[in-house]
Structure formats: structure tokens, C-alpha cells
Amino acid sequence: MADSDLSTQTTTPPADTTKASPLRCFLGSTVAGGLSFLAYRLTSAIALTFANKPITSDNITAQNIGAAVRTLVIGIVALGAGIFGIAALGLFALGIQLTIQRLTGKSDAPTSEGG
């Protein structure tokens, strides 16, 4: 009985009515670039803080764990900066592509042939 209920449900997501426009791409690129720059500055500040405050312990295990945690913290923030930077570049490139398509009159809209 539970199987018949699952088979009647549709799995198609609702249609998104918003379309990509060059303005939206460039605005998104600006936001992502700003977040990337802020994360980069945060990475630099964290690294500088960690460099100025060495681990003060005689226990080798505590030193190893402290070094691992510091590496993970810097790595995660740097990864965020890189992800936002790549997203900014991708959105900027998409905005350029859409602008060129609008200027040349070409559209990549899918056709209903062979559907």
C-alpha cells in the first residue's frame, strides 16, 4: 500500500520563472567577489594572529593538535575564499556570454524538436 502512494507522487521540481540576465550575473559576481575578498582578508588576519601567538605547551600531543586545528581553521576560510572567487569569475563570464548573445541576437533557448 505504501508503494502505491509513492508511485503516484511526482518528482519534478516546480518550474523556476526567473531567467538569467546580464545585470543579475554581474550583480551576483560583485557580491561573490566581495565575499571572496573579505574571506581572503579574514584568512590573512587569522594567519597573522596564529603566527604572533605560538602554542605554549611542552606536551607534544597538545602541540600537534593545536597545529592541526590552526591548519584546519585557515584551510576552511581559504577554501571559502576560493569558492566565492570561482563563483564570481563564473558569474562574470556568464554575464559576458549573455551580453554577447543579446548583442548578436542569438539565443540558447531549447527547441521542442525531438523532445
C-alpha positions in Angstrom: 0.0 0.0 0.0 2.9 2.4 0.8 4.4 1.5 -2.6 1.3 2.7 -4.5 1.4 6.0 -2.6 5.0 6.6 -3.6 4.4 5.9 -7.3 1.6 8.5 -7.6 3.8 11.3 -6.3 5.5 13.4 -8.9 9.2 14.1 -8.5 9.5 17.1 -10.9 10.6 20.3 -9.2 8.4 23.4 -9.7 9.4 25.5 -12.7 11.5 28.5 -12.0 10.2 31.6 -13.7 13.2 33.7 -13.2 15.8 33.9 -16.0 19.4 34.8 -16.0 20.1 38.3 -17.2 23.5 40.1 -17.5 22.6 42.5 -14.8 21.8 39.7 -12.3 25.0 37.9 -13.3 27.2 41.0 -12.8 25.4 41.8 -9.5 25.9 38.3 -8.3 29.5 38.4 -9.4 30.1 41.6 -7.5 28.6 40.1 -4.3 30.5 36.8 -4.6 33.7 38.8 -5.3 33.2 40.9 -2.3 32.6 37.9 -0.1 35.7 36.3 -1.6 37.8 39.4 -0.8 36.5 39.5 2.8 37.3 35.9 3.3 40.8 36.4 1.9 41.3 39.3 4.3 40.0 37.1 7.2 42.4 34.3 6.2 45.3 36.8 6.3 44.2 38.1 9.7 43.8 34.6 11.2 47.2 33.5 9.9 48.8 36.6 11.3 47.1 36.1 14.7 48.2 32.5 14.8 51.8 33.4 13.8 52.0 36.0 16.6 50.7 33.7 19.3 52.7 30.4 19.2 51.5 27.3 21.0 52.9 27.4 24.5 52.9 23.8 25.7 55.5 21.3 26.5 53.2 18.4 25.6 53.9 17.2 22.0 50.3 15.9 21.6 48.9 19.3 22.5 51.3 21.0 20.0 50.3 18.6 17.3 46.5 19.0 17.9 47.0 22.8 18.1 48.9 22.9 14.8 46.2 20.7 13.2 43.4 22.9 14.4 45.1 26.0 13.2 45.7 24.5 9.8 42.1 23.4 9.5 40.8 26.9 10.5 43.0 28.6 8.0 42.2 26.0 5.3 38.4 26.3 5.7 38.5 30.1 5.5 40.8 29.9 2.5 38.6 27.3 0.8 35.6 29.7 1.3 37.6 32.5 -0.3 38.4 30.3 -3.2 34.9 29.0 -3.8 33.4 32.5 -3.7 36.2 33.7 -6.1 35.5 30.9 -8.6 31.8 31.7 -8.4 32.5 35.4 -9.0 34.5 34.5 -12.1 31.9 32.1 -13.4 29.1 34.6 -12.9 31.1 37.3 -14.6 31.8 35.1 -17.5 28.1 34.1 -17.8 27.2 37.8 -17.8 29.6 38.5 -20.6 28.2 35.5 -22.5 24.6 36.7 -22.1 25.6 40.2 -23.1 27.2 38.9 -26.3 24.2 36.7 -27.1 21.9 39.6 -26.7 24.0 41.9 -28.9 24.3 39.3 -31.6 20.7 38.2 -31.3 21.5 34.5 -30.7 19.6 32.6 -28.0 20.4 29.2 -26.5 16.7 28.6 -25.7 15.9 24.9 -26.1 13.7 23.9 -29.0 10.8 21.5 -28.8 12.2 19.2 -31.5 12.8 15.6 -30.6 11.6 16.2 -27.1 
